[in-house]
Amino acid sequence: MDSDEQFICEFLKFWRGQFVGQREIARRAAGKRKYQEDPGWAKRALARLVEKGIVETDTTGHFRLYFQEKKKQSKKWIAPDIRNILAASGKDFAGVFEIDEEAEVCNNA
């Protein structure tokens, strides 16, 4: 990510969840001097960010950071023999692992 893209991402973090216009981003993301020298500097960087999937756009041409809601962490399945080893350790692993009771492994010793 180049410096222009970083300026835009940092600016859009303050507007989390809200769409912001390209002109507003160009004016405020990297400072007044950069906007005065090249008012369309953000257009190229925004196009690259949209292509990378970091920024999303709406139908009116406004932009915001793309964020996914965090999914609830799922439990992981472990084999019964590993469950026995973990139980023997004396630590509590409840809520971390899910044991499949139907897939009991026969211990032929």
C-alpha positions as CSV (number, residue, x, y, z in Angstrom):
1,M,0.0,0.0,0.0
2,D,1.5,3.4,-1.0
3,S,1.3,6.6,1.1
4,D,-1.8,7.9,-0.7
5,E,-3.7,4.7,0.1
6,Q,-2.6,4.8,3.7
7,F,-3.8,8.5,4.1
8,I,-7.2,7.5,2.8
9,C,-7.5,4.4,5.0
10,E,-6.5,6.4,8.1
11,F,-9.0,9.1,7.2
12,L,-11.8,6.6,6.6
13,K,-11.2,5.0,10.0
14,F,-12.7,8.1,11.6
15,W,-15.8,7.7,9.5
16,R,-16.3,4.0,10.3
17,G,-19.5,2.7,8.7
18,Q,-20.3,6.0,6.9
19,F,-19.8,6.7,3.2
20,V,-17.7,9.8,2.4
21,G,-17.5,11.6,-0.9
22,Q,-14.3,11.5,-3.1
23,R,-13.9,15.3,-2.9
24,E,-14.1,15.3,0.9
25,I,-11.5,12.5,1.1
26,A,-9.2,14.4,-1.3
27,R,-9.6,17.6,0.7
28,R,-9.1,16.2,4.2
29,A,-7.1,13.0,4.0
30,A,-3.6,14.2,3.1
31,G,-3.8,17.9,3.9
32,K,-4.6,21.2,2.2
33,R,-1.4,21.4,0.2
34,K,-1.8,18.1,-1.6
35,Y,-5.4,19.0,-2.5
36,Q,-4.3,22.4,-3.9
37,E,-1.6,20.8,-6.0
38,D,-3.8,18.0,-7.4
39,P,-7.5,18.0,-6.5
40,G,-8.0,14.6,-8.2
41,W,-5.2,12.7,-6.4
42,A,-7.6,10.6,-4.3
43,K,-9.5,9.2,-7.3
44,R,-6.6,7.0,-8.5
45,A,-5.9,5.7,-5.0
46,L,-9.5,5.0,-4.3
47,A,-9.8,3.0,-7.5
48,R,-6.9,0.9,-6.4
49,L,-8.4,0.4,-2.9
50,V,-11.7,-0.6,-4.3
51,E,-10.0,-3.1,-6.6
52,K,-8.1,-4.6,-3.6
53,G,-11.3,-4.9,-1.6
54,I,-10.2,-2.6,1.2
55,V,-12.7,0.1,0.4
56,E,-16.3,-0.2,-0.8
57,T,-18.4,2.2,-2.8
58,D,-22.2,2.9,-2.9
59,T,-24.3,3.8,-5.8
60,T,-23.7,7.5,-5.4
61,G,-19.9,7.2,-5.6
62,H,-19.1,7.6,-1.9
63,F,-16.6,5.4,-0.2
64,R,-16.1,3.7,3.2
65,L,-13.7,1.1,4.6
66,Y,-14.9,-2.4,4.0
67,F,-15.2,-4.3,7.3
68,Q,-16.6,-7.7,8.1
69,E,-18.4,-8.5,11.2
70,K,-16.5,-10.9,13.4
71,K,-18.0,-14.3,13.5
72,K,-18.5,-16.1,16.8
73,Q,-15.6,-18.4,17.3
74,S,-16.7,-22.0,16.7
75,K,-15.7,-24.9,18.8
76,K,-13.2,-27.3,17.4
77,W,-13.7,-31.0,17.3
78,I,-11.1,-33.3,18.9
79,A,-10.8,-37.0,19.1
80,P,-11.8,-38.8,22.4
81,D,-8.2,-40.0,23.1
82,I,-7.0,-36.4,22.9
83,R,-9.9,-35.5,25.2
84,N,-8.6,-38.0,27.7
85,I,-5.1,-36.6,27.6
86,L,-6.4,-33.0,28.1
87,A,-8.6,-34.2,31.0
88,A,-5.6,-35.8,32.6
89,S,-3.7,-32.5,32.5
90,G,-6.1,-31.1,35.1
91,K,-6.9,-27.9,33.1
92,D,-10.4,-26.8,32.2
93,F,-11.0,-26.8,28.4
94,A,-14.8,-26.5,28.6
95,G,-16.2,-24.3,25.9
96,V,-13.0,-24.6,23.8
97,F,-13.4,-28.0,22.3
98,E,-16.4,-30.0,21.2
99,I,-16.3,-33.7,21.6
100,D,-18.1,-36.0,19.2
101,E,-19.6,-38.6,21.5
102,E,-20.7,-40.9,18.7
103,A,-17.2,-41.2,17.3
104,E,-15.7,-43.0,20.3
105,V,-12.4,-44.8,19.4
106,C,-12.0,-48.3,20.7
107,N,-8.8,-48.8,22.7
108,N,-7.6,-52.3,21.9
109,A,-4.7,-52.9,24.2
